[in-house]
Amino acid sequence: MLPHAPRSLVLTCLALVAACGSDGPLGPTGGTFSPGQSLAAESGRDVRVVSDGTAGTYVATVVNVGQDSTGTSSYSLRASGFEAIEVELFGDRIPGPAANRSVSTVLTRDEVFESLLRDRERAELTPRFAAARRPNAISVPALPTSVSVGDVITINVNPSEPCQNAVYHPVRVVAIGNKALVLNDTLNPKPGFSTADYQRFAARFDTLVYPMDVAAFGEPTDIDKNGHIAIVFTRAVNELTPRNSLSYVGGLTFSRDLFPQIGTERASACPTSNEGEYFYLMTPDPNGTINGNQRTNAFVDANSTAVIAHEFVHLINASRKLYVNTAAPKFEDKWLDEGLAHIAEELLFYRESGLAPRSNLNYQTLNSSTRIRTAYINDMGGNRGRLIEYLSSPQKASPYRAGDSLSTRGAAWSLLRYLADRASASDGDIWSRLVNNTAVGIANLKSVFGDIAPLVRDWSASNAVDDTPGASAELSQKSWNWHNIFAGAESLPALYPLQLIGMTPATGTYTGTVVPGGSQFFLFGVPANGTATLTLAGPSGGAASNLQLVIARTK
């Protein structure tokens, strides 16, 4: 038995210790559950759920704690002695009336493009690590070490191809901050942003995004030795969004620019690199001259800060893996790289709303002021949407599933937030430890958080059990009360998007498949003075080391 509750369960007469040292089947476990109490058990073990004299509602979570990024595992869940509990239908809602929604909730950021870009980086740039790291690599940065407002320079704005087919555009220096160097593509649609707008972007980066991301994740490199991060507003980003698309590419950073143009005699470099730290952002296009997609100044302004916060993490992570943590063999695994970048969006929400993590934020708080509500929509709307994708099909999704789907990103962000909240009373240096690490992927997580299997199990179950009265700390999500947020103003629990399977006595065995890091949720009841027995089995009908069962009483 792997207890989660602060109060001990009343065990059945066959205790857990009866199975210790035995080569035979595991003995049964279980007992009576008070509301909020839970129990985790290995597959192959009977779990007895005994009534405390009153009828109760329970969630059974089948979790695949395997750590592969591919594959699935078959399972069977046998049950008897239970009664059916009606499962309500899910309907979606974002806090507040639709009339007050930001434009950013109508169009969504195109994360498919970014996923493909990260794939190309890993495929085409990782083999160039050695050349970039050699001390005699020749540097030819696009930006001089010293520039002035009004200067025009030429850079490669090709947003798709790492080291070939450069697309050179002239860009004008329009604002210079302590850390921000803002450039405007001279081929952009007119009129675009004003000088005051560009100065505001520079100040926002200097005072908000840069200190926030650096404090959390670490310093970026400065390979062009100009002390600045180049922020380029360019039509090349707008051109990535097809006509009439419901999503848009808001911006990107391209690790190509971290590599030298000229390598060594033994290894090639990246001839089209700009050799510096760059972001590329969409530009205003109110008349839709690029692919017919209108982009007002207000739309670009509202959506660019979260994009910069997200992309800056990619820049920090890639540059430090390449030039600081030089024992790293490659870039960070994509799922963790993206999960950390989505954490940056959450951190931006806290900064702009004035709120803090571990506050168990609910619907009422998120709608308590215009400031908070706007920050939630602009900065957390993406994380919320990706979380829905994960919760809607958790048996097929995982934080570390290959393919970088929206559900994978939603799960990765949620798991990282859960792990940080569980590990410490504050975020502290948790995020920087994940970035400043030569390990990648699961090995990186283990180096910071320890054994991942029980943590993935508890996080999975917490998606169903969080904020149940009496729930253990291990099954709680301290920063976000998503049950309440999705319930909305009407406080309708059915609006929570987690997929639950309502068990019925007519079906004694439930079978299915679940991916590593994924889970399947079942809802059942135990009548007053009754006893239910549940047994999880693997593909062969017996125990499977990667499958675990968590049972929690919710009512």
C-alpha positions in Angstrom: 0.0 0.0 0.0 1.2 3.5 -0.8 -0.9 5.8 1.4 -1.6 9.4 0.4 -3.8 10.6 3.2 -2.7 12.3 6.4 -5.0 9.8 8.3 -4.3 6.1 8.1 -6.7 3.8 6.4 -8.5 1.1 8.3 -6.9 -1.9 6.5 -8.5 -5.2 5.8 -7.4 -8.2 7.8 -4.8 -9.1 5.2 -2.2 -6.3 5.7 0.4 -5.1 3.2 3.2 -6.7 5.1 1.8 -10.1 4.4 3.1 -9.9 0.9 6.6 -8.8 1.8 9.3 -11.3 0.9 6.8 -13.5 -0.9 7.3 -14.7 -4.5 3.6 -15.3 -4.9 0.8 -12.9 -5.8 0.5 -9.7 -3.8 -2.1 -9.9 -1.0 -5.1 -7.6 -0.9 -5.1 -4.2 0.6 -7.6 -1.4 1.3 -10.0 -0.4 4.0 -12.5 2.3 4.8 -11.9 5.8 3.2 -13.0 9.1 4.6 -13.7 11.8 2.0 -10.4 12.9 0.5 -8.5 9.8 1.5 -6.7 7.8 -1.1 -4.6 4.8 -1.6 -2.1 3.7 -4.3 -1.5 0.1 -5.1 0.6 -2.0 -7.5 -1.1 -3.8 -10.3 -2.0 -7.4 -9.5 -3.3 -6.6 -6.1 -6.9 -6.7 -4.9 -8.0 -3.4 -3.4 -11.0 -3.5 -1.1 -13.0 -0.4 -0.6 -15.1 -0.8 2.5 -18.0 1.5 3.3 -17.8 3.5 6.5 -21.6 3.1 6.9 -22.5 5.8 4.4 -22.6 5.6 0.6 -19.5 7.2 -1.1 -18.2 8.3 -4.5 -14.8 7.3 -5.6 -12.3 7.8 -8.5 -10.0 5.1 -9.6 -7.0 6.2 -11.6 -5.1 3.8 -13.8 -1.6 5.3 -14.3 1.2 4.1 -16.6 4.3 5.3 -14.7 6.6 4.2 -17.6 9.0 6.9 -18.9 9.2 6.0 -22.5 8.0 8.6 -25.0 6.4 6.1 -27.3 4.3 2.9 -27.0 1.2 1.9 -25.0 0.3 -0.6 -22.3 -2.8 -2.7 -22.2 -4.6 -3.0 -18.9 -7.8 -4.6 -17.4 -9.6 -3.3 -14.4 -11.8 -5.8 -12.7 -14.4 -4.6 -10.2 -17.2 -6.0 -8.1 -19.5 -4.8 -5.3 -19.8 -1.2 -6.5 -22.7 0.9 -7.8 -22.9 3.3 -10.7 -22.5 7.0 -10.4 -23.8 9.3 -13.1 -21.0 11.1 -15.1 -22.1 14.6 -16.1 -21.2 15.9 -19.6 -18.4 18.4 -20.1 -18.9 21.8 -21.6 -16.2 24.4 -22.1 -16.0 27.9 -20.7 -13.4 30.6 -20.2 -13.9 32.9 -17.2 -16.2 35.9 -17.9 -18.7 36.7 -20.7 -17.6 36.3 -24.3 -18.3 40.0 -24.9 -15.3 40.9 -22.8 -12.8 38.5 -24.3 -9.6 39.7 -25.7 -8.9 39.2 -29.4 -6.2 36.9 -28.4 -8.8 34.3 -27.4 -10.3 34.3 -30.8 -7.1 33.4 -32.7 -4.7 30.9 -31.1 -0.9 30.7 -31.5 0.2 28.2 -34.1 2.3 25.8 -32.1 2.6 23.3 -34.9 5.0 25.6 -36.7 7.1 26.0 -33.6 7.2 22.3 -33.1 8.5 21.7 -36.6 11.0 24.5 -36.1 12.4 22.8 -33.0 12.6 19.5 -34.8 14.7 21.1 -37.6 16.9 22.7 -35.0 17.6 19.4 -33.3 18.1 17.5 -36.6 20.3 20.0 -38.4 22.0 22.0 -35.7 22.9 19.4 -33.0 25.6 17.9 -35.3 27.2 21.4 -35.4 27.7 21.6 -31.6 31.4 20.7 -31.9 32.1 23.4 -34.5 30.3 26.1 -32.6 32.2 25.3 -29.4 35.7 25.3 -30.9 37.6 28.2 -29.6 39.0 29.1 -33.1 35.6 29.3 -34.7 35.5 32.6 -36.6 32.8 35.1 -35.5 31.0 37.3 -38.1 28.0 38.8 -36.2 25.3 40.6 -38.1 25.0 43.3 -35.5 28.0 45.5 -34.7 29.0 45.8 -31.1 27.7 49.4 -31.1 24.7 50.8 -33.0 22.5 53.9 -32.8 18.8 54.5 -33.4 18.3 55.0 -37.1 21.1 52.7 -38.2 20.1 50.2 -40.9 21.7 46.7 -41.0 21.0 43.6 -43.0 20.0 40.3 -41.3 18.7 36.9 -42.3 15.0 36.7 -41.5 14.4 33.2 -43.0 12.2 31.7 -40.2 12.2 28.1 -41.4 15.6 26.9 -42.7 18.5 26.7 -40.3 21.7 27.0 -42.4 20.7 27.5 -46.0 18.7 29.8 -48.3 19.2 33.0 -46.3 16.5 35.7 -46.8 18.2 39.0 -46.1 16.1 42.1 -45.2 17.3 45.5 -44.2 16.2 46.3 -40.6 16.3 49.7 -38.8 17.3 50.2 -35.2 14.2 51.8 -33.7 14.8 51.6 -29.9 17.7 50.7 -27.6 17.2 49.7 -24.0 19.5 48.4 -21.3 19.0 44.8 -22.7 16.6 45.2 -25.7 17.7 46.2 -29.1 14.5 46.7 -31.2 14.7 46.4 -35.0 12.0 47.0 -37.6 12.1 45.3 -40.9 12.0 48.1 -43.6 9.9 45.9 -45.8 7.1 45.8 -43.2 3.6 47.1 -44.0 3.1 50.8 -43.2 2.6 52.6 -40.9 3.3 50.0 -38.2 4.3 50.9 -34.7 5.4 54.4 -33.7 8.7 55.3 -32.1 7.0 55.5 -28.8 5.6 52.0 -29.2 9.1 50.6 -29.9 10.5 52.4 -26.9 7.7 50.9 -24.8 8.6 47.4 -26.1 12.2 48.0 -25.1 11.2 49.1 -21.7 8.8 46.2 -21.2 11.6 43.8 -22.1 14.1 45.5 -19.9 11.9 45.9 -16.8 9.5 42.9 -17.1 10.5 39.9 -19.3 14.3 40.0 -19.1 14.6 40.2 -15.2 11.7 37.7 -14.8 13.1 35.0 -17.1 16.8 35.5 -16.1 15.9 35.2 -12.4 13.9 32.0 -13.1 16.0 30.3 -15.8 19.4 31.9 -16.0 21.4 34.4 -18.1 21.5 34.0 -21.9 24.8 34.2 -23.7 26.1 37.3 -25.5 28.0 35.8 -28.4 27.9 39.0 -30.4 29.2 40.9 -27.4 26.8 43.8 -27.7 25.1 43.3 -24.4 21.6 43.2 -26.0 18.9 40.9 -27.2 17.7 41.8 -30.7 13.9 42.0 -31.0 13.0 42.0 -34.7 9.5 43.0 -35.9 9.4 41.4 -39.4 6.9 40.5 -42.1 8.7 37.2 -42.4 6.8 36.0 -39.3 3.4 37.2 -40.7 4.1 35.3 -43.9 4.1 32.0 -41.9 0.4 32.3 -41.2 -1.7 31.1 -44.2 -4.7 33.1 -45.4 -7.9 32.7 -43.2 -6.1 30.6 -40.6 -7.6 30.4 -37.1 -4.2 30.3 -35.6 -1.2 32.5 -36.1 2.6 32.5 -35.6 3.3 35.3 -33.2 7.1 35.0 -33.1 10.1 32.7 -32.7 13.7 32.4 -31.7 15.9 30.4 -34.0 18.9 28.5 -32.5 20.6 28.9 -35.9 21.7 32.4 -34.8 23.7 30.9 -32.0 26.1 29.1 -34.4 29.1 30.7 -36.1 28.9 31.4 -39.8 32.4 30.0 -40.4 33.5 26.8 -38.7 36.8 25.0 -38.6 38.7 22.8 -41.0 37.2 19.8 -39.4 33.6 20.8 -38.9 31.0 23.0 -40.7 29.1 25.8 -39.0 26.0 27.6 -40.1 26.6 30.1 -43.0 23.3 31.8 -42.6 23.5 32.5 -38.9 23.1 36.1 -37.6 25.5 35.2 -34.8 23.7 36.7 -31.9 20.7 36.5 -29.6 17.5 37.2 -31.6 13.7 37.1 -31.4 11.5 37.5 -34.5 8.0 38.9 -34.0 5.0 39.5 -36.2 4.5 43.1 -37.3 1.3 45.1 -37.4 -0.6 44.7 -40.7 -4.1 46.3 -40.2 -4.9 46.2 -43.9 -4.0 42.5 -44.3 -1.5 43.0 -47.0 0.3 39.8 -46.0 -1.8 36.7 -46.9 -5.0 38.7 -46.2 -4.5 38.4 -42.4 -5.3 41.7 -40.6 -3.1 42.3 -37.6 -3.9 45.6 -35.8 -1.4 47.4 -33.6 -3.4 46.4 -30.5 -3.5 42.7 -31.5 0.3 42.6 -31.9 0.9 44.6 -28.8 -1.4 42.4 -26.6 0.1 39.1 -27.9 3.8 39.9 -28.2 4.9 40.0 -24.5 3.8 36.4 -23.8 5.5 35.3 -27.0 8.8 37.0 -26.0 8.6 35.5 -22.5 8.1 32.1 -24.0 10.8 32.4 -26.7 13.3 33.9 -24.3 13.4 30.6 -22.4 14.2 28.7 -25.6 17.0 31.2 -26.2 18.4 30.9 -22.7 18.1 27.1 -22.7 19.7 26.6 -26.1 22.5 29.1 -25.6 23.5 27.7 -22.2 23.3 24.1 -23.5 25.6 25.1 -26.3 28.2 27.4 -24.7 27.8 27.2 -20.9 26.9 23.6 -19.9 29.2 22.3 -22.6 29.0 18.6 -21.4 25.4 18.6 -22.7 25.4 16.4 -25.9 22.4 18.1 -27.4 19.6 20.6 -27.0 17.0 19.9 -24.3 14.3 17.3 -25.2 11.6 19.2 -26.9 8.8 18.3 -24.5 10.8 19.7 -21.5 12.0 22.7 -23.5 8.4 23.6 -24.3 7.2 22.9 -20.8 9.7 25.3 -19.4 8.8 28.0 -21.9 5.1 27.6 -21.0 6.1 28.0 -17.3 7.5 31.4 -18.4 4.0 32.3 -19.7 2.6 31.4 -16.2 5.3 33.5 -14.5 4.4 36.4 -16.7 0.8 36.1 -15.6 1.9 36.3 -11.9 4.0 39.4 -12.6 1.3 41.2 -14.6 -1.6 40.2 -12.3 0.1 40.8 -9.0 -0.7 37.3 -7.9 1.6 34.4 -6.9 2.0 30.7 -7.3 0.7 28.3 -4.6 -2.4 30.5 -4.1 -4.9 27.9 -5.3 -6.3 30.5 -7.7 -10.0 30.1 -8.5 -12.6 31.6 -10.8 -13.6 34.4 -8.5 -10.0 35.6 -8.1 -9.4 35.5 -11.8 -12.4 37.8 -12.4 -11.9 40.1 -9.4 -10.3 42.9 -11.4 -9.6 43.9 -15.0 -5.9 43.7 -14.4 -6.1 40.0 -13.3 -8.6 39.0 -15.9 -6.6 40.5 -18.8 -3.4 38.9 -17.6 -5.1 35.5 -17.3 -6.5 35.7 -20.8 -3.4 37.1 -22.5 -0.8 35.1 -20.5 -2.5 31.9 -19.3 -5.0 31.4 -22.1 -2.6 29.2 -24.0 -1.8 27.0 -20.9 -5.5 26.7 -20.2 -6.3 25.6 -23.7 -3.5 23.0 -23.8 -4.6 21.7 -20.4 -8.0 21.1 -21.9 -6.4 19.1 -24.7 -4.6 16.9 -22.1 -7.6 16.4 -19.7 -9.9 15.5 -22.6 -7.9 12.4 -23.5 -5.4 11.6 -20.7 -5.0 8.0 -21.6 -3.5 9.0 -25.0 -1.5 12.0 -23.7 1.6 12.4 -21.5 4.0 15.1 -20.4 6.8 13.4 -22.3 4.9 11.9 -25.2 6.7 12.1 -28.5 5.2 14.3 -31.2 4.8 17.6 -29.2 1.0 17.8 -29.5 -1.0 20.4 -27.7 -2.0 17.7 -25.1 1.7 16.9 -24.4 2.4 20.6 -23.9 -0.5 21.0 -21.6 0.5 17.9 -19.6 4.2 19.0 -19.4 3.4 22.5 -18.1 0.9 21.0 -15.5 3.4 18.4 -14.3 6.2 21.0 -14.0 4.0 23.3 -12.0 2.9 20.3 -9.8 6.5 19.2 -9.2 7.7 22.7 -8.2 4.7 23.2 -5.9 5.3 19.8 -4.2 9.1 20.2 -3.9 9.2 23.6 -2.2 7.4 26.5 -0.7 8.6 28.7 -3.5 9.9 28.3 -7.0 13.4 29.3 -5.9 16.0 27.9 -8.2 14.0 25.0 -9.5 13.6 26.2 -13.1 17.3 27.3 -13.4 18.4 23.9 -12.1 16.5 22.3 -15.0 18.1 24.7 -17.5 21.6 24.7 -16.1 22.0 20.9 -16.4 24.0 18.7 -18.8 21.2 16.1 -18.6 18.1 16.3 -20.8 14.6 15.0 -20.7 13.6 12.5 -18.0 17.2 12.3 -16.7 17.1 16.1 -16.2 13.8 15.8 -14.2 15.3 13.0 -12.1 18.3 15.0 -11.3 16.2 17.8 -9.8 13.1 16.0 -8.4 14.3 12.4 -7.8 12.3 9.3 -8.7 9.7 10.4 -11.2 7.4 7.4 -11.2 5.5 8.1 -8.0 5.4 11.8 -8.8 3.8 11.1 -12.2 1.3 8.8 -10.5 0.3 11.3 -7.9 0.2 14.2 -10.3 -2.1 12.1 -12.6 -4.5 11.3 -9.8 -4.4 15.0 -8.6 -6.1 16.0 -11.8 -9.2 14.3 -10.5 -8.9 14.7 -6.8 -7.4 18.2 -6.4 -9.5 20.4 -4.0 -11.6 17.5 -2.8 -12.1 18.2 0.9 -9.6 16.3 2.9 -7.4 15.4 0.0 -3.7 14.8 0.8 -1.0 17.3 -0.1 0.4 14.7 -2.6 -2.8 14.7 -4.6 -3.3 18.5 -4.5 -2.3 21.2 -7.1 -1.4 24.2 -4.9 -1.3 26.9 -7.5 -4.5 26.4 -9.5 -8.0 25.3 -8.6 -8.9 24.2 -12.1 -12.1 22.4 -11.0 -13.4 25.8 -9.7 -12.0 27.8 -12.7 -13.8 25.6 -15.2 -16.9 25.5 -13.2 -17.4 29.2 -13.9 -19.9 31.6 -12.4 -22.5 29.0 -12.3 -20.3 26.6 -10.3 -21.0 23.7 -12.5 -18.6 20.8 -11.8 -19.6 19.2 -15.1 -17.6 21.9 -16.9 -14.3 20.4 -15.8 -12.9 18.7 -18.9 -11.4 15.6 -17.4 -12.6 12.4 -19.1 -14.2 10.0 -16.6 -15.6 6.6 -17.3 -18.7 5.8 -15.3 -18.5 2.2 -14.1 -21.7 0.1 -14.1 -22.2 -3.2 -12.3 -23.2 -4.8 -15.6 -19.6 -4.5 -16.7 -17.3 -6.3 -14.4 -14.1 -5.7 -16.4 -12.9 -2.6 -18.1 -10.0 -2.8 -20.6 -8.0 -0.3 -22.5 -4.6 1.1 -23.3 -2.7 3.9 -21.7 0.6 5.6 -22.9 3.6 6.0 -20.6 2.9 9.0 -18.4 -0.8 8.8 -19.2 -3.8 7.8 -17.1 -7.4 6.6 -17.3 -10.1 7.7 -14.8 -13.1 5.7 -13.6 -16.0 6.8 -11.4 -17.8 4.4 -9.1 -19.8 4.3 -5.9 -19.8 2.1 -2.8 -23.2 1.6 -1.2 -23.7 2.1 2.6 -22.4 -1.0 4.4 -21.0 -2.4 1.1 -17.5 -3.5 0.0 -16.1 -3.0 -3.5 -13.1 -4.9 -4.8 -11.0 -3.6 -7.7 -8.0 -5.2 -9.3 -5.7 -3.7 -11.9 -3.9 -6.1 -14.2 -1.4 -5.7 -17.0 -1.4 -7.2 -20.5 -0.9 -10.8 -19.4 -3.6 -10.5 -16.7 -1.1 -10.3 -13.9 1.0 -7.5 -12.3 2.8 -5.0 -14.5 5.5 -2.9 -12.9 4.6 0.2 -14.9 0.9 0.2 -14.0 -0.5 1.5 -10.8 -3.9 2.1 -9.4 -4.9 5.1 -7.2 -8.3 5.1 -5.5 -9.6 8.2 -3.8 -12.9 9.0 -2.2 -14.3 12.3 -3.4 -17.7 12.4 -1.6 
